[in-house]
Amino acid sequence: MIQLLGAGLISSKNKEYRLSELFSLDLVDMARWWWTAVIGSDPEKL
């Protein structure tokens, strides 16, 4: 958890953890890559 905080991938406010916008965008990019490269589906259908 400390590594994610240090890397700026999550933030902590009032003892509540949230994903950073950067981390969320990375997840979307990984999902698009998986959808097209691994599954072989049309990226427009994601």
Phi and psi in degrees as GROMACS dihedral restraints (atoms count N, CA, C in turn):
[ dihedral_restraints ]
;  ai    aj    ak    al  type     phi  dphi    fc
    3     4     5     6     1   -60.3    20    10
    4     5     6     7     1   -38.6    20    10
    6     7     8     9     1   -64.5    20    10
    7     8     9    10     1   -40.0    20    10
    9    10    11    12     1   -66.4    20    10
   10    11    12    13     1   -40.0    20    10
   12    13    14    15     1   -63.6    20    10
   13    14    15    16     1   -45.2    20    10
   15    16    17    18     1   -64.3    20    10
   16    17    18    19     1   -33.5    20    10
   18    19    20    21     1   -81.3    20    10
   19    20    21    22     1    -7.3    20    10
   21    22    23    24     1    80.0    20    10
   22    23    24    25     1    16.5    20    10
   24    25    26    27     1   -83.7    20    10
   25    26    27    28     1   -24.9    20    10
   27    28    29    30     1  -133.8    20    10
   28    29    30    31     1   159.8    20    10
   30    31    32    33     1  -128.9    20    10
   31    32    33    34     1   157.9    20    10
   33    34    35    36     1  -125.3    20    10
   34    35    36    37     1   125.4    20    10
   36    37    38    39     1  -141.8    20    10
   37    38    39    40     1   126.0    20    10
   39    40    41    42     1    53.5    20    10
   40    41    42    43     1    43.2    20    10
   42    43    44    45     1    62.1    20    10
   43    44    45    46     1    24.1    20    10
   45    46    47    48     1  -121.4    20    10
   46    47    48    49     1   128.4    20    10
   48    49    50    51     1   -94.4    20    10
   49    50    51    52     1   139.3    20    10
   51    52    53    54     1  -135.2    20    10
   52    53    54    55     1   147.9    20    10
   54    55    56    57     1   -73.1    20    10
   55    56    57    58     1   139.9    20    10
   57    58    59    60     1   -76.8    20    10
   58    59    60    61     1   163.2    20    10
   60    61    62    63     1   -62.6    20    10
   61    62    63    64     1   -38.6    20    10
   63    64    65    66     1   -60.0    20    10
   64    65    66    67     1   -45.0    20    10
   66    67    68    69     1   -64.9    20    10
   67    68    69    70     1   -41.0    20    10
   69    70    71    72     1   -62.4    20    10
   70    71    72    73     1   -42.0    20    10
   72    73    74    75     1   -65.5    20    10
   73    74    75    76     1   -38.5    20    10
   75    76    77    78     1   -62.5    20    10
   76    77    78    79     1   -39.7    20    10
   78    79    80    81     1   -63.3    20    10
   79    80    81    82     1   -40.0    20    10
   81    82    83    84     1   -64.6    20    10
   82    83    84    85     1   -44.0    20    10
   84    85    86    87     1   -61.7    20    10
   85    86    87    88     1   -42.2    20    10
   87    88    89    90     1   -65.5    20    10
   88    89    90    91     1   -38.7    20    10
   90    91    92    93     1   -65.0    20    10
   91    92    93    94     1   -42.3    20    10
   93    94    95    96     1   -62.9    20    10
   94    95    96    97     1   -43.2    20    10
   96    97    98    99     1   -62.0    20    10
   97    98    99   100     1   -47.6    20    10
   99   100   101   102     1   -60.4    20    10
  100   101   102   103     1   -43.7    20    10
  102   103   104   105     1   -60.3    20    10
  103   104   105   106     1   -40.9    20    10
  105   106   107   108     1   -91.6    20    10
  106   107   108   109     1   -46.4    20    10
  108   109   110   111     1   -77.9    20    10
  109   110   111   112     1   -43.7    20    10
  111   112   113   114     1   -89.9    20    10
  112   113   114   115     1   -48.8    20    10
  114   115   116   117     1   -81.8    20    10
  115   116   117   118     1   -29.3    20    10
  117   118   119   120     1    80.4    20    10
  118   119   120   121     1    23.7    20    10
  120   121   122   123     1   -91.2    20    10
  121   122   123   124     1   162.0    20    10
  123   124   125   126     1   -70.5    20    10
  124   125   126   127     1   125.7    20    10
  126   127   128   129     1   -62.7    20    10
  127   128   129   130     1   -22.5    20    10
  129   130   131   132     1   -71.2    20    10
  130   131   132   133     1   -18.3    20    10
  132   133   134   135     1   -91.9    20    10
  133   134   135   136     1     0.5    20    10
